[in-house]
Amino acid sequence: MKRILVAVNEDPVAARVIDYAGRLAQETAAALVVCHIMPRQSFESLQESMKWQRNIEQTFTYSQAEDQARAIAAALAEGLRPYNVRWRTYGRVGDPASEIVTLAHEVDADCVVLGFEGLQGLGKLRALGSVARAVLEQTTLPVLVVPLLKAATTQAIKKEETKGVLAHGTKFFAV
């Protein structure tokens, strides 16, 4: 494995995704590509909000939105420092699943690592219209889905290795 795409969002599972990707990169000597995708709706809402707040003609640009998304990825990627792995960051605007798949192919990633807040079994993953599900449907690359742990199980992280779901096509594997 040479390159792993790590898709992060500003949610509680992001730290677990970074942690898992860091350990995976350390074990495989792979470089990481950490990305944050700002959904187009969020960009348009921010653009409209800033337009009214500033009360001037200058608007929030697409380039500024990508810079903001890249800054989010960079801030989260700081959690990789203890792993002594190589990484670079990207920020994009658009449909998160499509942008993740596109970027994975652009950077020639060997797999994708991302999080899922509501994962409590594969049935729930299949039922939800989540970014994780959409990525699984749009790519043939292996996808490692890292679930958010509930507060009651947070302490278990320190005692045992975290678990995730590795999906390749329509086959799912517990890891």
N, C-alpha and C positions, 0 to 999 in steps of 0.2 A: 504494500500500500504506500503510495507516494503522496497523495493529497486528499484531505478530508474537508468537505464543506460543512461548516457549522453555522446553522441558521438560528439566530437569537432574537428574542423579543423582550420588551420591557415588562416581564412578568416574573412571578416567583420561581418558575422552573428554569429560568435562564442560567442561574448559578450552577444548577445541577448539570445542565447541558454543557457548559464550559468545563466543569470538573470532569465529566465523563469523556468529553472530547480530548481534554488534556492528557488523561490517563491513556486513552487509546493511541494518541499520537506519540506519547512517550514509549509505549510498548512496541509500536510499529515503525518508529522513526519517520513518521509522515509529517508533512507540513500542514498547517491548518489555514483555511480561508474562512474567516469569521465575517458573517454578513448580517445586516439588519435591513429588513424591507419595510418601508413606510407604505402602508396601504394607500392607494390612490384617493380613497374617500377621506382619509386622515389629512393628506396633503391638501385636498381641496377645502376641507373645513378650516385648516390652519391658515390657508391662503385668504379665505373669506374673513376669518376672525382678525387677522393682522391688518387687513385692509380697513376694517372698521375701527380697530383700536388706534391705528396710526393717523387715520383721517387724512391720509395723503395718497398720492397716486402710486407710490412705490409699493410693490406687492412682494409676497413671499414667493421666491422663484423655485423652479424645479431643481436647479443647481444647489440652492440653499437647502432644500429638503433632502437631497442626496448627501450633502455635507453633514446635516443633522443626523441622518440615519447612520452614516459612517462613524460619527462621533459616538453614537450609542454602541455600535459594534466595538469600537476601540476601547470604550470604558469597560465593557463587559470582558473583553479579551485580556484586560489586565489580570484577571483571575487565572490566566495561563502561566504567569511568571514562575510559580513554584515548580512547574513541570519542565522548565528549560527546553521548550519546543519552539519551533519557528512558526510565525503566523503573519498574516496580512489581513487587512480589513476592507470591506466594501459596504457601501450604502446604496440602496436603490429605492425607487418609488414605483409602485404598480401593484399588480395582483401578487400577494406573497408567494403562493405556491408556484405560479408560472415563473416568477423572477428567480426563485430558489432553483428550480429545475434548469432554467436558462443559464444561470451563473455556474451551476455545477458542471454543465457541459462546456462553458467558456473556459473555465479554469482546469478542465480535464480532471475533475474530482473522481476518486475511486468509490466514495460513498458519501452519504449525507447524514449528519447528526442534527436532530432538532427535538424540541420538547413538545409536550402535550399536557395541558393542565388537568384534563378530566379523565385520563386513562385509568380504568379500573377493570381491564379485561379487553380482549380483542373485539368482543361484540360491541362494546361502547365505541371503540375506534371506528368500526365499520358504520355505525349508526350516525355519527356526527359528521357535519359538513365542515370539518376542521382543515386547517392548513396541512397538518400531518397526513390526513387521509388524501387530500388532493395531490400532495407530492407523491405519495405512494402510487396513485393512479396515473400520474403523468411521467414517471421515470422508470427505467429498467435498472437503475443503480440501486445497490443495497441502501436501505434507509434504517438508521438506528433511531428509534423513538424513545426519548427519555421522559418518563412520567413524573409529574409533580407528586411529591409525597405529602400526605395529610399531616397535620401538626402532630398527631399522636405517634406517627412513625418517624418523625424527623430525627429523634435520638438514635434510632436503629441504624442510621447512616454511619454513625461513628463506630458501630460495632460490627457491621457486616457490609460487604460490597454492595453498591447500588445495583439495581436491576433495570433492564430496559427491554425493549422489543426490537429485534432486528428483522426487517422485512426485506425480502428480495422478490420483486414481482408480487405474486399472490401468496407466497410462502412466508410464514411468520415463525420466528425462533426466539425463545426466551434467552436472554443473556445476563 
